[in-house]
Amino acid sequence: MDASNSGNATPLQRVVTVFGSNDPREGEAAYETAFAVGHKLAELGCAIANGGYGGTMEASARGAKAGGGTTIGVTCRIWKSKPNRYIDRIIETNAFSERLERLIALGVAGYVVLPGATGTLTELATVWEMMCKRMLPRRPLVCVGAFWQPLIDMMAAARPEAADVAARIEDADELERFFTKAVCM
């Protein structure tokens, strides 16, 4: 079920799905990084989709709005939290697995993974595996910061051919290597 807040993404705009944690709060480094990611993606012409709640989801949506972008929040009925106020369009799902499927499907321009816990790990692992198994077209899969580096190294050792699927960057300024106006519009 789709419910609109203040508008919808334009049909020409490509979506980048941003995965991250509900935990960080405004003023914390992870929140500020997520804000910068959302802002940079909006500058590049991308709409963003995320889980729609607090923490880095709120921060990336807030950054996208500050950058003139459009946001989509994919929420889930099993959680009683309300979507954050920076979401333009809400897509409500019934189950965690349905929510993840929608977030993956929306990411037609790619994925950005911020530091997180087991939910974010599940999202990263699912997208990564789907690309490795060619169940999902190859798109940018970008992990922000050093947080995910041990996992990337471990997967490169376990399956060398999977090593080039996920890339790591230090900060939002590096997103332009993967997402350009040509990719996002």
C-alpha positions in Angstrom: 0.0 0.0 0.0 1.4 3.4 -1.0 0.5 6.5 0.9 1.8 9.9 -0.1 2.9 12.6 2.3 3.9 15.6 0.2 4.6 14.3 -3.2 6.0 11.5 -5.4 9.4 10.9 -7.1 9.3 12.0 -10.7 9.1 9.1 -13.1 12.5 10.1 -14.7 14.3 10.1 -11.4 16.4 7.0 -10.4 16.4 5.7 -6.9 19.4 4.8 -4.7 18.5 2.7 -1.7 20.3 3.7 1.5 20.6 1.1 4.2 21.6 2.0 7.8 20.8 2.0 11.5 18.0 3.4 13.6 20.3 4.1 16.5 22.4 7.3 15.7 21.0 10.6 16.8 21.5 14.1 15.5 25.0 15.4 16.3 26.6 12.0 16.2 29.2 11.2 13.5 27.1 8.4 11.9 24.1 10.8 11.7 26.1 13.5 10.1 27.7 11.1 7.6 24.2 9.8 6.6 23.0 13.4 6.2 26.0 14.1 3.8 25.2 10.9 1.9 21.6 11.9 1.3 22.6 15.5 0.4 25.3 14.3 -2.1 22.9 11.8 -3.8 20.3 14.5 -4.1 22.9 16.9 -5.7 23.6 14.1 -8.2 19.9 13.9 -9.1 19.1 10.7 -7.3 16.0 10.1 -5.3 16.7 8.0 -2.2 14.7 5.2 -0.6 15.4 3.9 3.0 13.5 2.3 5.9 11.8 5.5 6.7 12.4 5.7 10.4 15.0 7.4 12.7 18.8 7.3 12.9 20.7 7.2 9.7 17.4 6.7 7.8 16.2 10.0 9.0 19.5 11.7 8.5 19.9 10.5 4.8 16.3 11.6 4.1 16.9 14.9 5.8 20.1 15.4 3.8 18.3 14.5 0.5 15.6 17.0 1.3 18.2 19.7 2.1 19.8 18.9 -1.3 16.5 19.3 -3.1 15.9 15.6 -3.5 13.0 13.3 -3.2 12.6 10.6 -0.6 10.8 7.3 -0.2 10.4 5.5 3.1 9.6 1.8 3.2 8.0 1.1 6.5 6.6 -2.1 8.1 3.4 -2.6 10.0 5.1 -4.9 12.6 6.9 -1.8 14.0 4.8 0.8 15.8 7.3 3.6 15.0 6.1 6.5 12.8 8.0 7.5 9.6 10.3 10.4 9.9 9.2 13.8 8.7 11.6 14.0 5.8 9.9 11.2 3.8 7.9 12.3 0.7 6.3 9.0 -0.1 5.6 6.1 2.3 5.4 2.5 1.1 4.0 0.4 4.0 4.7 -3.3 4.0 3.4 -6.1 6.2 6.6 -8.1 6.9 10.4 -7.5 7.3 11.0 -9.7 4.2 8.5 -7.7 2.1 10.1 -4.5 3.3 13.6 -5.7 2.3 12.3 -6.9 -1.1 10.8 -3.4 -1.8 14.0 -1.6 -0.7 16.0 -3.8 -3.0 13.6 -3.3 -6.0 13.6 0.4 -5.5 17.4 0.7 -5.8 17.5 0.8 -9.6 20.5 3.2 -9.5 22.3 1.2 -6.7 22.8 0.9 -3.0 24.6 2.8 -0.2 25.3 1.0 3.0 26.0 2.9 6.2 27.2 1.4 9.4 24.5 -0.6 11.2 23.7 -3.7 13.1 22.2 -7.1 12.1 19.3 -5.6 10.0 21.8 -3.6 7.9 24.1 -6.6 7.7 21.1 -8.6 6.4 20.3 -5.9 3.8 24.0 -5.8 2.6 24.4 -9.6 2.5 21.1 -10.0 0.6 21.9 -7.5 -2.1 25.5 -8.7 -2.4 24.4 -12.4 -2.7 21.7 -11.5 -5.3 24.3 -9.7 -7.4 26.8 -12.5 -7.1 24.2 -15.1 -8.1 23.0 -12.8 -11.0 19.5 -12.6 -9.5 19.9 -8.8 -9.5 21.6 -6.7 -12.1 25.1 -5.4 -11.2 24.6 -1.9 -9.7 26.8 0.2 -7.4 26.9 -1.3 -3.9 28.9 1.1 -1.8 29.7 0.7 1.8 30.6 4.0 3.6 33.4 4.1 6.2 35.8 1.6 7.6 33.0 -0.2 9.5 32.3 -2.8 6.8 36.0 -3.3 5.7 36.5 -6.5 7.8 33.4 -8.1 6.2 34.6 -7.1 2.7 38.0 -8.5 3.4 36.5 -11.8 4.7 34.2 -12.2 1.7 37.1 -11.5 -0.7 39.1 -14.2 1.0 36.2 -16.7 1.0 35.0 -15.9 -2.6 37.5 -13.8 -4.6 35.1 -13.3 -7.5 32.7 -11.6 -5.2 35.3 -9.0 -4.0 34.5 -6.5 -6.7 30.8 -6.4 -6.1 30.9 -4.2 -3.0 33.1 -1.1 -2.9 34.1 0.9 0.2 34.4 4.7 0.4 35.5 7.0 3.2 32.8 9.6 2.9 30.0 11.1 0.8 32.3 13.1 -1.4 33.4 9.8 -3.0 29.9 8.8 -4.1 30.3 10.7 -7.3 32.6 7.9 -8.5 29.6 5.5 -8.5 26.6 7.8 -8.9 26.4 10.5 -11.5 23.6 12.5 -13.1 23.7 10.0 -16.0 23.0 7.2 -13.5 20.4 9.1 -11.5 18.3 10.8 -14.1 
